Structures are given as structure tokens and as C-alpha cells.
């Protein structure tokens, strides 16, 4: 009998939210957007790969740099009062 030692840890939306201290909505959006690996089980159940979530958070960081705007996109207009 083959063991499942290589099986990824998959958790529900609620379990993911609790484990990573994020909202259920945010956990669901990470899965539905494809930002993290996830599978749908049936019509409603979504399981999220926890290694994928860990990699996402480990590669994310805040920066003080202002985002660069490309031509043709909507840009904020500075307000001088």
C-alpha cells in the first residue's frame, strides 16, 4: 500500500482564514483569483493549498515606493488646496 507522504496540506476557506489570521473573504479571493493554488470540491467547497499561501505571504512585502504609471492608464490628479 502506497503512503500519501507527498500530499499537500489542503484546508477549507474557514481553516485557511483562521490559520493565517485573514478574513474568509480574503482567503476566498486568493483562491478564486488564482493567486494561490486551490481546488473546488463539488459546487461550493474550496480547498486551498497551504504551501501556496505560505509562499504568497513570504514573497509579498510593503514598499515606500510609489507605483509607476504607464501611459494610457488612469492616473490620480494631485489636489493642492
C-alpha positions in Angstrom: 0.0 0.0 0.0 1.4 3.4 -1.0 1.5 6.1 1.6 0.5 9.7 0.9 3.5 11.5 2.3 3.7 13.9 -0.7 0.1 15.1 -0.4 -0.1 18.9 0.1 -1.9 20.2 3.1 -5.3 21.4 1.8 -7.6 23.4 4.1 -11.1 24.9 3.7 -11.7 28.7 3.4 -12.5 28.9 7.1 -9.5 26.9 8.2 -7.2 29.0 5.9 -8.6 32.2 7.3 -8.1 31.1 10.9 -4.6 29.7 10.3 -3.3 32.8 8.5 -5.4 35.4 10.5 -7.1 36.8 7.5 -10.8 37.2 6.7 -12.8 34.4 5.0 -13.5 36.8 2.1 -9.8 37.4 1.5 -9.0 33.7 1.7 -11.7 33.0 -0.9 -10.5 35.8 -3.2 -6.9 34.5 -3.1 -8.3 31.1 -4.2 -10.7 32.4 -6.8 -8.3 34.8 -8.4 -5.6 32.1 -8.8 -3.2 33.9 -6.6 -2.8 30.7 -4.6 -3.4 27.1 -5.6 -6.9 25.8 -4.8 -9.3 23.2 -6.0 -13.1 23.1 -6.0 -14.8 20.1 -4.5 -18.4 19.9 -5.6 -20.4 23.1 -6.1 -19.4 25.1 -3.0 -16.4 23.6 -1.2 -13.0 25.1 -2.0 -9.7 23.6 -0.6 -6.6 25.8 -0.6 -3.1 24.6 -0.8 -1.4 25.9 2.4 2.1 25.8 0.9 0.9 28.1 -1.8 -0.5 30.5 0.8 2.8 30.5 2.7 4.8 31.2 -0.5 2.4 34.0 -1.4 2.9 35.7 2.0 6.6 35.1 2.1 7.0 36.7 -1.3 4.8 39.7 -0.5 6.2 42.9 1.0 5.3 46.5 1.6 7.4 49.2 0.0 7.5 53.0 0.3 7.9 53.4 -3.5 5.1 55.0 -5.4 3.6 52.8 -8.1 4.8 53.7 -11.6 2.0 54.6 -14.0 2.2 53.6 -17.7 0.9 55.8 -20.4 -2.8 55.5 -21.3 -3.9 54.5 -17.9 -6.0 56.5 -15.4 -3.7 58.4 -13.1 -4.5 60.3 -9.9 -4.6 64.0 -10.1 -2.8 65.8 -7.2 -5.0 68.1 -5.2 -3.4 71.3 -4.0 -5.6 73.3 -1.6 
